[in-house]
């Protein structure tokens, strides 16, 4: 699960009905806190996340990092 920063969560909103059995249900706008897999940006987000985490090991094993990023 990849966390979405709070300031970026407005980009992934959805509508929710509070109680479908009500005569006049209210529509509530919710925001995803995690990346939604299956949307068109998923491959980019996955690649950016992997690169970020792999790069954190540059000081530990630079050869491994270089091979993984190629």
CHARMM-style PDB file with segment names, atoms N, HN, CA, C and O in Angstrom:
ATOM      1  N   UNK     1       0.842  -1.176   0.000  1.00  0.00      PROA
ATOM      2  CA  UNK     1       0.000   0.000   0.000  1.00  0.00      PROA
ATOM      3  C   UNK     1       0.886   1.238   0.000  1.00  0.00      PROA
ATOM      4  O   UNK     1       1.784   1.378   0.831  1.00  0.00      PROA
ATOM      5  N   UNK     2       0.625   2.113  -0.925  1.00  0.00      PROA
ATOM      6  HN  UNK     2      -0.104   1.999  -1.600  1.00  0.00      PROA
ATOM      7  CA  UNK     2       1.413   3.326  -1.080  1.00  0.00      PROA
ATOM      8  C   UNK     2       0.571   4.507  -0.602  1.00  0.00      PROA
ATOM      9  O   UNK     2      -0.523   4.748  -1.113  1.00  0.00      PROA
ATOM     10  N   UNK     3       1.087   5.233   0.376  1.00  0.00      PROA
ATOM     11  HN  UNK     3       1.975   5.037   0.791  1.00  0.00      PROA
ATOM     12  CA  UNK     3       0.389   6.370   0.952  1.00  0.00      PROA
ATOM     13  C   UNK     3       0.393   7.561  -0.008  1.00  0.00      PROA
ATOM     14  O   UNK     3       1.388   7.825  -0.683  1.00  0.00      PROA
ATOM     15  N   UNK     4      -0.727   8.270  -0.058  1.00  0.00      PROA
ATOM     16  HN  UNK     4      -1.536   8.056   0.490  1.00  0.00      PROA
ATOM     17  CA  UNK     4      -0.827   9.513  -0.826  1.00  0.00      PROA
ATOM     18  C   UNK     4      -0.701  10.660   0.180  1.00  0.00      PROA
ATOM     19  O   UNK     4      -1.396  10.666   1.196  1.00  0.00      PROA
ATOM     20  N   UNK     5       0.177  11.630  -0.091  1.00  0.00      PROA
ATOM     21  HN  UNK     5       0.741  11.626  -0.916  1.00  0.00      PROA
ATOM     22  CA  UNK     5       0.332  12.779   0.804  1.00  0.00      PROA
ATOM     23  C   UNK     5      -1.006  13.487   0.977  1.00  0.00      PROA
ATOM     24  O   UNK     5      -1.809  13.540   0.046  1.00  0.00      PROA
ATOM     25  N   UNK     6      -1.247  14.032   2.173  1.00  0.00      PROA
ATOM     26  HN  UNK     6      -0.595  13.989   2.930  1.00  0.00      PROA
ATOM     27  CA  UNK     6      -2.520  14.697   2.454  1.00  0.00      PROA
ATOM     28  C   UNK     6      -2.823  15.807   1.458  1.00  0.00      PROA
ATOM     29  O   UNK     6      -3.972  15.972   1.047  1.00  0.00      PROA
ATOM     30  N   UNK     7      -1.797  16.576   1.061  1.00  0.00      PROA
ATOM     31  HN  UNK     7      -0.864  16.442   1.394  1.00  0.00      PROA
ATOM     32  CA  UNK     7      -2.041  17.687   0.142  1.00  0.00      PROA
ATOM     33  C   UNK     7      -2.352  17.223  -1.279  1.00  0.00      PROA
ATOM     34  O   UNK     7      -2.782  18.032  -2.102  1.00  0.00      PROA
ATOM     35  N   UNK     8      -2.144  15.943  -1.588  1.00  0.00      PROA
ATOM     36  HN  UNK     8      -1.794  15.287  -0.920  1.00  0.00      PROA
ATOM     37  CA  UNK     8      -2.426  15.409  -2.927  1.00  0.00      PROA
ATOM     38  C   UNK     8      -3.710  14.590  -2.984  1.00  0.00      PROA
ATOM     39  O   UNK     8      -4.083  14.114  -4.056  1.00  0.00      PROA
ATOM     40  N   UNK     9      -4.378  14.420  -1.883  1.00  0.00      PROA
ATOM     41  HN  UNK     9      -4.075  14.807  -1.012  1.00  0.00      PROA
ATOM     42  CA  UNK     9      -5.553  13.535  -1.840  1.00  0.00      PROA
ATOM     43  C   UNK     9      -6.774  14.073  -2.561  1.00  0.00      PROA
ATOM     44  O   UNK     9      -7.684  13.309  -2.883  1.00  0.00      PROA
ATOM     45  N   UNK    10      -6.813  15.381  -2.824  1.00  0.00      PROA
ATOM     46  HN  UNK    10      -6.074  16.001  -2.562  1.00  0.00      PROA
ATOM     47  CA  UNK    10      -7.952  15.930  -3.572  1.00  0.00      PROA
ATOM     48  C   UNK    10      -7.991  15.420  -5.005  1.00  0.00      PROA
ATOM     49  O   UNK    10      -9.028  15.500  -5.664  1.00  0.00      PROA
ATOM     50  N   UNK    11      -6.869  14.896  -5.493  1.00  0.00      PROA
ATOM     51  HN  UNK    11      -6.027  14.831  -4.958  1.00  0.00      PROA
ATOM     52  CA  UNK    11      -6.806  14.382  -6.861  1.00  0.00      PROA
ATOM     53  C   UNK    11      -7.501  13.028  -7.000  1.00  0.00      PROA
ATOM     54  O   UNK    11      -7.749  12.573  -8.117  1.00  0.00      PROA
ATOM     55  N   UNK    12      -7.813  12.388  -5.886  1.00  0.00      PROA
ATOM     56  HN  UNK    12      -7.612  12.757  -4.979  1.00  0.00      PROA
ATOM     57  CA  UNK    12      -8.461  11.064  -5.955  1.00  0.00      PROA
ATOM     58  C   UNK    12      -9.682  11.029  -5.036  1.00  0.00      PROA
ATOM     59  O   UNK    12      -9.712  10.317  -4.032  1.00  0.00      PROA
ATOM     60  N   UNK    13     -10.668  11.806  -5.408  1.00  0.00      PROA
ATOM     61  HN  UNK    13     -10.644  12.384  -6.223  1.00  0.00      PROA
ATOM     62  CA  UNK    13     -11.908  11.860  -4.634  1.00  0.00      PROA
ATOM     63  C   UNK    13     -12.965  10.939  -5.238  1.00  0.00      PROA
ATOM     64  O   UNK    13     -12.919  10.594  -6.419  1.00  0.00      PROA
ATOM     65  N   UNK    14     -13.922  10.552  -4.385  1.00  0.00      PROA
ATOM     66  HN  UNK    14     -13.959  10.832  -3.426  1.00  0.00      PROA
ATOM     67  CA  UNK    14     -15.069   9.796  -4.872  1.00  0.00      PROA
ATOM     68  C   UNK    14     -16.284  10.173  -4.029  1.00  0.00      PROA
ATOM     69  O   UNK    14     -16.151  10.698  -2.923  1.00  0.00      PROA
ATOM     70  N   UNK    15     -17.456   9.898  -4.566  1.00  0.00      PROA
ATOM     71  HN  UNK    15     -17.564   9.472  -5.464  1.00  0.00      PROA
ATOM     72  CA  UNK    15     -18.691  10.224  -3.843  1.00  0.00      PROA
ATOM     73  C   UNK    15     -19.250   8.973  -3.179  1.00  0.00      PROA
ATOM     74  O   UNK    15     -19.180   7.871  -3.722  1.00  0.00      PROA
ATOM     75  N   UNK    16     -19.807   9.177  -1.992  1.00  0.00      PROA
ATOM     76  HN  UNK    16     -19.864  10.073  -1.551  1.00  0.00      PROA
ATOM     77  CA  UNK    16     -20.364   8.092  -1.202  1.00  0.00      PROA
ATOM     78  C   UNK    16     -21.743   8.526  -0.715  1.00  0.00      PROA
ATOM     79  O   UNK    16     -21.931   9.689  -0.357  1.00  0.00      PROA
ATOM     80  N   UNK    17     -22.695   7.621  -0.696  1.00  0.00      PROA
ATOM     81  HN  UNK    17     -22.542   6.677  -0.987  1.00  0.00      PROA
ATOM     82  CA  UNK    17     -24.031   7.917  -0.180  1.00  0.00      PROA
ATOM     83  C   UNK    17     -24.076   7.447   1.264  1.00  0.00      PROA
ATOM     84  O   UNK    17     -23.738   6.301   1.559  1.00  0.00      PROA
ATOM     85  N   UNK    18     -24.498   8.335   2.172  1.00  0.00      PROA
ATOM     86  HN  UNK    18     -24.773   9.266   1.933  1.00  0.00      PROA
ATOM     87  CA  UNK    18     -24.447   8.017   3.601  1.00  0.00      PROA
ATOM     88  C   UNK    18     -25.372   6.868   3.999  1.00  0.00      PROA
ATOM     89  O   UNK    18     -24.976   6.007   4.784  1.00  0.00      PROA
ATOM     90  N   UNK    19     -26.587   6.840   3.476  1.00  0.00      PROA
ATOM     91  HN  UNK    19     -26.909   7.540   2.838  1.00  0.00      PROA
ATOM     92  CA  UNK    19     -27.526   5.763   3.806  1.00  0.00      PROA
ATOM     93  C   UNK    19     -28.498   5.601   2.648  1.00  0.00      PROA
ATOM     94  O   UNK    19     -29.392   6.426   2.461  1.00  0.00      PROA
ATOM     95  N   UNK    20     -28.326   4.552   1.881  1.00  0.00      PROA
ATOM     96  HN  UNK    20     -27.599   3.882   2.033  1.00  0.00      PROA
ATOM     97  CA  UNK    20     -29.126   4.330   0.676  1.00  0.00      PROA
ATOM     98  C   UNK    20     -30.611   4.119   0.987  1.00  0.00      PROA
ATOM     99  O   UNK    20     -31.456   4.306   0.112  1.00  0.00      PROA
ATOM    100  N   UNK    21     -30.932   3.734   2.217  1.00  0.00      PROA
ATOM    101  HN  UNK    21     -30.245   3.582   2.928  1.00  0.00      PROA
ATOM    102  CA  UNK    21     -32.331   3.479   2.574  1.00  0.00      PROA
ATOM    103  C   UNK    21     -33.085   4.761   2.946  1.00  0.00      PROA
ATOM    104  O   UNK    21     -34.306   4.723   3.103  1.00  0.00      PROA
ATOM    105  N   UNK    22     -32.393   5.881   3.090  1.00  0.00      PROA
ATOM    106  HN  UNK    22     -31.402   5.911   2.962  1.00  0.00      PROA
ATOM    107  CA  UNK    22     -33.053   7.155   3.381  1.00  0.00      PROA
ATOM    108  C   UNK    22     -33.840   7.634   2.168  1.00  0.00      PROA
ATOM    109  O   UNK    22     -33.529   7.291   1.028  1.00  0.00      PROA
ATOM    110  N   UNK    23     -34.879   8.443   2.443  1.00  0.00      PROA
ATOM    111  HN  UNK    23     -35.132   8.721   3.370  1.00  0.00      PROA
ATOM    112  CA  UNK    23     -35.657   9.026   1.356  1.00  0.00      PROA
ATOM    113  C   UNK    23     -34.797  10.014   0.567  1.00  0.00      PROA
ATOM    114  O   UNK    23     -34.843  10.023  -0.664  1.00  0.00      PROA
ATOM    115  N   UNK    24     -34.030  10.829   1.245  1.00  0.00      PROA
ATOM    116  HN  UNK    24     -33.993  10.822   2.244  1.00  0.00      PROA
ATOM    117  CA  UNK    24     -33.129  11.802   0.620  1.00  0.00      PROA
ATOM    118  C   UNK    24     -31.716  11.584   1.156  1.00  0.00      PROA
ATOM    119  O   UNK    24     -31.266  12.326   2.030  1.00  0.00      PROA
ATOM    120  N   UNK    25     -31.017  10.584   0.645  1.00  0.00      PROA
ATOM    121  HN  UNK    25     -31.382   9.982  -0.065  1.00  0.00      PROA
ATOM    122  CA  UNK    25     -29.672  10.320   1.155  1.00  0.00      PROA
ATOM    123  C   UNK    25     -28.709  11.459   0.826  1.00  0.00      PROA
ATOM    124  O   UNK    25     -28.835  12.126  -0.200  1.00  0.00      PROA
ATOM    125  N   UNK    26     -27.752  11.660   1.719  1.00  0.00      PROA
ATOM    126  HN  UNK    26     -27.650  11.118   2.553  1.00  0.00      PROA
ATOM    127  CA  UNK    26     -26.731  12.695   1.505  1.00  0.00      PROA
ATOM    128  C   UNK    26     -25.548  12.099   0.758  1.00  0.00      PROA
ATOM    129  O   UNK    26     -25.164  10.947   0.963  1.00  0.00      PROA
ATOM    130  N   UNK    27     -24.990  12.921  -0.111  1.00  0.00      PROA
ATOM    131  HN  UNK    27     -25.302  13.856  -0.278  1.00  0.00      PROA
ATOM    132  CA  UNK    27     -23.780  12.510  -0.833  1.00  0.00      PROA
ATOM    133  C   UNK    27     -22.584  13.099  -0.095  1.00  0.00      PROA
ATOM    134  O   UNK    27     -22.532  14.298   0.176  1.00  0.00      PROA
ATOM    135  N   UNK    28     -21.639  12.246   0.219  1.00  0.00      PROA
ATOM    136  HN  UNK    28     -21.681  11.271  -0.001  1.00  0.00      PROA
ATOM    137  CA  UNK    28     -20.440  12.645   0.941  1.00  0.00      PROA
ATOM    138  C   UNK    28     -19.249  12.469   0.009  1.00  0.00      PROA
ATOM    139  O   UNK    28     -19.127  11.446  -0.665  1.00  0.00      PROA
ATOM    140  N   UNK    29     -18.372  13.466  -0.026  1.00  0.00      PROA
ATOM    141  HN  UNK    29     -18.471  14.296   0.522  1.00  0.00      PROA
ATOM    142  CA  UNK    29     -17.158  13.374  -0.835  1.00  0.00      PROA
ATOM    143  C   UNK    29     -16.047  12.816   0.050  1.00  0.00      PROA
ATOM    144  O   UNK    29     -15.736  13.377   1.101  1.00  0.00      PROA
ATOM    145  N   UNK    30     -15.462  11.724  -0.381  1.00  0.00      PROA
ATOM    146  HN  UNK    30     -15.714  11.269  -1.235  1.00  0.00      PROA
ATOM    147  CA  UNK    30     -14.354  11.083   0.342  1.00  0.00      PROA
ATOM    148  C   UNK    30     -13.096  11.191  -0.498  1.00  0.00      PROA
ATOM    149  O   UNK    30     -13.160  11.450  -1.700  1.00  0.00      PROA
ATOM    150  N   UNK    31     -11.941  10.990   0.146  1.00  0.00      PROA
ATOM    151  HN  UNK    31     -11.888  10.780   1.123  1.00  0.00      PROA
ATOM    152  CA  UNK    31     -10.653  11.028  -0.549  1.00  0.00      PROA
ATOM    153  C   UNK    31      -9.878   9.759  -0.221  1.00  0.00      PROA
ATOM    154  O   UNK    31      -9.873   9.297   0.920  1.00  0.00      PROA
ATOM    155  N   UNK    32      -9.226   9.206  -1.233  1.00  0.00      PROA
ATOM    156  HN  UNK    32      -9.231   9.581  -2.160  1.00  0.00      PROA
ATOM    157  CA  UNK    32      -8.400   8.021  -1.011  1.00  0.00      PROA
ATOM    158  C   UNK    32      -7.112   8.427  -0.301  1.00  0.00      PROA
ATOM    159  O   UNK    32      -6.513   9.449  -0.634  1.00  0.00      PROA
ATOM    160  N   UNK    33      -6.686   7.627   0.678  1.00  0.00      PROA
ATOM    161  HN  UNK    33      -7.173   6.797   0.949  1.00  0.00      PROA
ATOM    162  CA  UNK    33      -5.436   7.864   1.403  1.00  0.00      PROA
ATOM    163  C   UNK    33      -4.313   6.988   0.831  1.00  0.00      PROA
ATOM    164  O   UNK    33      -3.144   7.184   1.163  1.00  0.00      PROA
ATOM    165  N   UNK    34      -4.662   6.041  -0.012  1.00  0.00      PROA
ATOM    166  HN  UNK    34      -5.612   5.882  -0.281  1.00  0.00      PROA
ATOM    167  CA  UNK    34      -3.688   5.131  -0.623  1.00  0.00      PROA
ATOM    168  C   UNK    34      -3.832   5.204  -2.145  1.00  0.00      PROA
ATOM    169  O   UNK    34      -4.879   5.596  -2.661  1.00  0.00      PROA
ATOM    170  N   UNK    35      -2.785   4.828  -2.843  1.00  0.00      PROA
ATOM    171  HN  UNK    35      -1.935   4.509  -2.424  1.00  0.00      PROA
ATOM    172  CA  UNK    35      -2.810   4.832  -4.314  1.00  0.00      PROA
ATOM    173  C   UNK    35      -3.831   3.807  -4.793  1.00  0.00      PROA
ATOM    174  O   UNK    35      -3.897   2.688  -4.283  1.00  0.00      PROA
ATOM    175  N   UNK    36      -4.617   4.205  -5.770  1.00  0.00      PROA
ATOM    176  HN  UNK    36      -4.564   5.113  -6.184  1.00  0.00      PROA
ATOM    177  CA  UNK    36      -5.622   3.328  -6.361  1.00  0.00      PROA
ATOM    178  C   UNK    36      -4.958   2.568  -7.503  1.00  0.00      PROA
ATOM    179  O   UNK    36      -4.556   3.172  -8.497  1.00  0.00      PROA
ATOM    180  N   UNK    37      -4.840   1.262  -7.371  1.00  0.00      PROA
ATOM    181  HN  UNK    37      -5.167   0.771  -6.563  1.00  0.00      PROA
ATOM    182  CA  UNK    37      -4.235   0.482  -8.443  1.00  0.00      PROA
ATOM    183  C   UNK    37      -5.288   0.151  -9.488  1.00  0.00      PROA
ATOM    184  O   UNK    37      -6.425  -0.189  -9.161  1.00  0.00      PROA
ATOM    185  N   UNK    38      -4.890   0.256 -10.754  1.00  0.00      PROA
ATOM    186  HN  UNK    38      -3.966   0.532 -11.020  1.00  0.00      PROA
ATOM    187  CA  UNK    38      -5.801  -0.003 -11.850  1.00  0.00      PROA
ATOM    188  C   UNK    38      -6.138   1.252 -12.633  1.00  0.00      PROA
ATOM    189  O   UNK    38      -6.781   1.172 -13.679  1.00  0.00      PROA
ATOM    190  N   UNK    39      -5.713   2.415 -12.142  1.00  0.00      PROA
ATOM    191  HN  UNK    39      -5.191   2.480 -11.292  1.00  0.00      PROA
ATOM    192  CA  UNK    39      -5.937   3.647 -12.897  1.00  0.00      PROA
ATOM    193  C   UNK    39      -4.750   3.881 -13.827  1.00  0.00      PROA
ATOM    194  O   UNK    39      -3.730   3.202 -13.706  1.00  0.00      PROA
ATOM    195  N   UNK    40      -4.871   4.829 -14.749  1.00  0.00      PROA
ATOM    196  HN  UNK    40      -5.699   5.380 -14.847  1.00  0.00      PROA
ATOM    197  CA  UNK    40      -3.837   4.994 -15.775  1.00  0.00      PROA
ATOM    198  C   UNK    40      -2.489   5.463 -15.218  1.00  0.00      PROA
ATOM    199  O   UNK    40      -1.471   5.281 -15.885  1.00  0.00      PROA
ATOM    200  N   UNK    41      -2.445   6.052 -14.035  1.00  0.00      PROA
ATOM    201  HN  UNK    41      -3.272   6.200 -13.493  1.00  0.00      PROA
ATOM    202  CA  UNK    41      -1.179   6.527 -13.458  1.00  0.00      PROA
ATOM    203  C   UNK    41      -0.469   5.453 -12.628  1.00  0.00      PROA
ATOM    204  O   UNK    41       0.650   5.682 -12.169  1.00  0.00      PROA
ATOM    205  N   UNK    42      -1.082   4.306 -12.430  1.00  0.00      PROA
ATOM    206  HN  UNK    42      -1.991   4.120 -12.804  1.00  0.00      PROA
ATOM    207  CA  UNK    42      -0.513   3.266 -11.569  1.00  0.00      PROA
ATOM    208  C   UNK    42       0.895   2.847 -11.981  1.00  0.00      PROA
ATOM    209  O   UNK    42       1.759   2.777 -11.107  1.00  0.00      PROA
ATOM    210  N   UNK    43       1.186   2.564 -13.245  1.00  0.00      PROA
ATOM    211  HN  UNK    43       0.485   2.621 -13.956  1.00  0.00      PROA
ATOM    212  CA  UNK    43       2.553   2.161 -13.596  1.00  0.00      PROA
ATOM    213  C   UNK    43       3.599   3.223 -13.248  1.00  0.00      PROA
ATOM    214  O   UNK    43       4.686   2.894 -12.773  1.00  0.00      PROA
ATOM    215  N   UNK    44       3.273   4.487 -13.484  1.00  0.00      PROA
ATOM    216  HN  UNK    44       2.390   4.755 -13.870  1.00  0.00      PROA
ATOM    217  CA  UNK    44       4.195   5.564 -13.137  1.00  0.00      PROA
ATOM    218  C   UNK    44       4.424   5.620 -11.632  1.00  0.00      PROA
ATOM    219  O   UNK    44       5.562   5.728 -11.176  1.00  0.00      PROA
ATOM    220  N   UNK    45       3.336   5.546 -10.859  1.00  0.00      PROA
ATOM    221  HN  UNK    45       2.411   5.459 -11.230  1.00  0.00      PROA
ATOM    222  CA  UNK    45       3.449   5.628  -9.400  1.00  0.00      PROA
ATOM    223  C   UNK    45       4.228   4.451  -8.832  1.00  0.00      PROA
ATOM    224  O   UNK    45       5.022   4.624  -7.908  1.00  0.00      PROA
ATOM    225  N   UNK    46       4.012   3.266  -9.369  1.00  0.00      PROA
ATOM    226  HN  UNK    46       3.367   3.126 -10.119  1.00  0.00      PROA
ATOM    227  CA  UNK    46       4.755   2.092  -8.923  1.00  0.00      PROA
ATOM    228  C   UNK    46       6.243   2.264  -9.217  1.00  0.00      PROA
ATOM    229  O   UNK    46       7.078   2.004  -8.351  1.00  0.00      PROA
ATOM    230  N   UNK    47       6.579   2.699 -10.425  1.00  0.00      PROA
ATOM    231  HN  UNK    47       5.901   2.910 -11.129  1.00  0.00      PROA
ATOM    232  CA  UNK    47       7.969   2.892 -10.812  1.00  0.00      PROA
ATOM    233  C   UNK    47       8.646   3.953  -9.934  1.00  0.00      PROA
ATOM    234  O   UNK    47       9.771   3.749  -9.477  1.00  0.00      PROA
ATOM    235  N   UNK    48       7.977   5.068  -9.699  1.00  0.00      PROA
ATOM    236  HN  UNK    48       7.063   5.234 -10.070  1.00  0.00      PROA
ATOM    237  CA  UNK    48       8.540   6.137  -8.873  1.00  0.00      PROA
ATOM    238  C   UNK    48       8.746   5.665  -7.438  1.00  0.00      PROA
ATOM    239  O   UNK    48       9.748   6.012  -6.813  1.00  0.00      PROA
ATOM    240  N   UNK    49       7.818   4.882  -6.912  1.00  0.00      PROA
ATOM    241  HN  UNK    49       7.004   4.600  -7.420  1.00  0.00      PROA
ATOM    242  CA  UNK    49       7.941   4.359  -5.545  1.00  0.00      PROA
ATOM    243  C   UNK    49       9.111   3.395  -5.432  1.00  0.00      PROA
ATOM    244  O   UNK    49       9.892   3.472  -4.483  1.00  0.00      PROA
ATOM    245  N   UNK    50       9.239   2.486  -6.394  1.00  0.00      PROA
ATOM    246  HN  UNK    50       8.605   2.424  -7.165  1.00  0.00      PROA
ATOM    247  CA  UNK    50      10.359   1.537  -6.367  1.00  0.00      PROA
ATOM    248  C   UNK    50      11.699   2.264  -6.473  1.00  0.00      PROA
ATOM    249  O   UNK    50      12.635   1.955  -5.735  1.00  0.00      PROA
ATOM    250  N   UNK    51      11.791   3.224  -7.386  1.00  0.00      PROA
ATOM    251  HN  UNK    51      11.031   3.475  -7.986  1.00  0.00      PROA
ATOM    252  CA  UNK    51      13.040   3.986  -7.534  1.00  0.00      PROA
ATOM    253  C   UNK    51      13.397   4.716  -6.239  1.00  0.00      PROA
ATOM    254  O   UNK    51      14.558   4.738  -5.830  1.00  0.00      PROA
ATOM    255  N   UNK    52      12.408   5.301  -5.610  1.00  0.00      PROA
ATOM    256  HN  UNK    52      11.465   5.284  -5.942  1.00  0.00      PROA
ATOM    257  CA  UNK    52      12.648   6.028  -4.359  1.00  0.00      PROA
ATOM    258  C   UNK    52      13.215   5.097  -3.292  1.00  0.00      PROA
ATOM    259  O   UNK    52      14.226   5.415  -2.667  1.00  0.00      PROA
ATOM    260  N   UNK    53      12.577   3.960  -3.081  1.00  0.00      PROA
ATOM    261  HN  UNK    53      11.756   3.701  -3.588  1.00  0.00      PROA
ATOM    262  CA  UNK    53      13.008   3.050  -2.017  1.00  0.00      PROA
ATOM    263  C   UNK    53      14.348   2.380  -2.337  1.00  0.00      PROA
ATOM    264  O   UNK    53      15.172   2.189  -1.443  1.00  0.00      PROA
ATOM    265  N   UNK    54      14.566   2.030  -3.587  1.00  0.00      PROA
ATOM    266  HN  UNK    54      13.896   2.185  -4.313  1.00  0.00      PROA
ATOM    267  CA  UNK    54      15.855   1.433  -3.976  1.00  0.00      PROA
ATOM    268  C   UNK    54      16.982   2.452  -3.792  1.00  0.00      PROA
ATOM    269  O   UNK    54      18.070   2.101  -3.335  1.00  0.00      PROA
ATOM    270  N   UNK    55      16.725   3.697  -4.143  1.00  0.00      PROA
ATOM    271  HN  UNK    55      15.841   3.982  -4.514  1.00  0.00      PROA
ATOM    272  CA  UNK    55      17.758   4.735  -4.046  1.00  0.00      PROA
ATOM    273  C   UNK    55      18.195   5.012  -2.610  1.00  0.00      PROA
ATOM    274  O   UNK    55      19.296   5.516  -2.383  1.00  0.00      PROA
ATOM    275  N   UNK    56      17.347   4.689  -1.647  1.00  0.00      PROA
ATOM    276  HN  UNK    56      16.454   4.280  -1.831  1.00  0.00      PROA
ATOM    277  CA  UNK    56      17.732   4.929  -0.250  1.00  0.00      PROA
ATOM    278  C   UNK    56      18.881   4.022   0.187  1.00  0.00      PROA
ATOM    279  O   UNK    56      19.491   4.267   1.228  1.00  0.00      PROA
ATOM    280  N   UNK    57      19.187   2.984  -0.587  1.00  0.00      PROA
ATOM    281  HN  UNK    57      18.691   2.785  -1.432  1.00  0.00      PROA
ATOM    282  CA  UNK    57      20.281   2.052  -0.255  1.00  0.00      PROA
ATOM    283  C   UNK    57      21.569   2.386  -1.007  1.00  0.00      PROA
ATOM    284  O   UNK    57      22.510   1.593  -0.996  1.00  0.00      PROA
ATOM    285  N   UNK    58      21.623   3.537  -1.653  1.00  0.00      PROA
ATOM    286  HN  UNK    58      20.859   4.182  -1.663  1.00  0.00      PROA
ATOM    287  CA  UNK    58      22.801   3.928  -2.433  1.00  0.00      PROA
ATOM    288  C   UNK    58      24.068   3.918  -1.578  1.00  0.00      PROA
ATOM    289  O   UNK    58      25.120   3.493  -2.055  1.00  0.00      PROA
ATOM    290  N   UNK    59      23.993   4.370  -0.340  1.00  0.00      PROA
ATOM    291  HN  UNK    59      23.139   4.715   0.048  1.00  0.00      PROA
ATOM    292  CA  UNK    59      25.153   4.392   0.543  1.00  0.00      PROA
ATOM    293  C   UNK    59      25.535   3.024   1.074  1.00  0.00      PROA
ATOM    294  O   UNK    59      26.684   2.815   1.465  1.00  0.00      PROA
ATOM    295  N   UNK    60      24.604   2.098   1.096  1.00  0.00      PROA
ATOM    296  HN  UNK    60      23.671   2.268   0.778  1.00  0.00      PROA
ATOM    297  CA  UNK    60      24.852   0.751   1.623  1.00  0.00      PROA
ATOM    298  C   UNK    60      25.453  -0.152   0.558  1.00  0.00      PROA
ATOM    299  O   UNK    60      26.452  -0.829   0.803  1.00  0.00      PROA
ATOM    300  N   UNK    61      24.843  -0.164  -0.629  1.00  0.00      PROA
ATOM    301  HN  UNK    61      24.032   0.386  -0.828  1.00  0.00      PROA
ATOM    302  CA  UNK    61      25.292  -1.048  -1.704  1.00  0.00      PROA
ATOM    303  C   UNK    61      25.065  -0.368  -3.058  1.00  0.00      PROA
ATOM    304  O   UNK    61      24.084  -0.658  -3.744  1.00  0.00      PROA
ATOM    305  N   UNK    62      25.973   0.536  -3.440  1.00  0.00      PROA
ATOM    306  HN  UNK    62      26.769   0.772  -2.883  1.00  0.00      PROA
ATOM    307  CA  UNK    62      25.767   1.297  -4.684  1.00  0.00      PROA
ATOM    308  C   UNK    62      25.703   0.423  -5.940  1.00  0.00      PROA
ATOM    309  O   UNK    62      25.012   0.770  -6.898  1.00  0.00      PROA
ATOM    310  N   UNK    63      26.413  -0.700  -5.945  1.00  0.00      PROA
ATOM    311  HN  UNK    63      26.975  -0.982  -5.167  1.00  0.00      PROA
ATOM    312  CA  UNK    63      26.383  -1.584  -7.118  1.00  0.00      PROA
ATOM    313  C   UNK    63      24.988  -2.182  -7.294  1.00  0.00      PROA
ATOM    314  O   UNK    63      24.465  -2.233  -8.407  1.00  0.00      PROA
ATOM    315  N   UNK    64      24.397  -2.630  -6.203  1.00  0.00      PROA
ATOM    316  HN  UNK    64      24.822  -2.588  -5.299  1.00  0.00      PROA
ATOM    317  CA  UNK    64      23.032  -3.176  -6.243  1.00  0.00      PROA
ATOM    318  C   UNK    64      22.050  -2.123  -6.756  1.00  0.00      PROA
ATOM    319  O   UNK    64      21.221  -2.403  -7.622  1.00  0.00      PROA
ATOM    320  N   UNK    65      22.155  -0.921  -6.216  1.00  0.00      PROA
ATOM    321  HN  UNK    65      22.828  -0.694  -5.513  1.00  0.00      PROA
ATOM    322  CA  UNK    65      21.232   0.160  -6.610  1.00  0.00      PROA
ATOM    323  C   UNK    65      21.374   0.466  -8.099  1.00  0.00      PROA
ATOM    324  O   UNK    65      20.374   0.607  -8.803  1.00  0.00      PROA
ATOM    325  N   UNK    66      22.602   0.569  -8.577  1.00  0.00      PROA
ATOM    326  HN  UNK    66      23.414   0.455  -8.005  1.00  0.00      PROA
ATOM    327  CA  UNK    66      22.813   0.855 -10.001  1.00  0.00      PROA
ATOM    328  C   UNK    66      22.225  -0.241 -10.888  1.00  0.00      PROA
ATOM    329  O   UNK    66      21.617   0.051 -11.917  1.00  0.00      PROA
ATOM    330  N   UNK    67      22.405  -1.486 -10.495  1.00  0.00      PROA
ATOM    331  HN  UNK    67      22.899  -1.723  -9.659  1.00  0.00      PROA
ATOM    332  CA  UNK    67      21.861  -2.610 -11.295  1.00  0.00      PROA
ATOM    333  C   UNK    67      20.340  -2.589 -11.285  1.00  0.00      PROA
ATOM    334  O   UNK    67      19.710  -2.819 -12.318  1.00  0.00      PROA
ATOM    335  N   UNK    68      19.745  -2.316 -10.130  1.00  0.00      PROA
ATOM    336  HN  UNK    68      20.256  -2.129  -9.291  1.00  0.00      PROA
ATOM    337  CA  UNK    68      18.292  -2.316 -10.032  1.00  0.00      PROA
ATOM    338  C   UNK    68      17.658  -1.153 -10.807  1.00  0.00      PROA
ATOM    339  O   UNK    68      16.553  -1.278 -11.334  1.00  0.00      PROA
ATOM    340  N   UNK    69      18.355  -0.045 -10.869  1.00  0.00      PROA
ATOM    341  HN  UNK    69      19.253   0.057 -10.441  1.00  0.00      PROA
ATOM    342  CA  UNK    69      17.794   1.125 -11.553  1.00  0.00      PROA
ATOM    343  C   UNK    69      18.037   1.099 -13.065  1.00  0.00      PROA
ATOM    344  O   UNK    69      17.498   1.935 -13.790  1.00  0.00      PROA
ATOM    345  N   UNK    70      18.833   0.157 -13.538  1.00  0.00      PROA
ATOM    346  HN  UNK    70      19.270  -0.522 -12.949  1.00  0.00      PROA
ATOM    347  CA  UNK    70      19.063   0.067 -14.984  1.00  0.00      PROA
ATOM    348  C   UNK    70      17.932  -0.617 -15.636  1.00  0.00      PROA
ATOM    349  OT1 UNK    70      17.936  -0.791 -16.855  1.00  0.00      PROA
TER     350      UNK     70
END
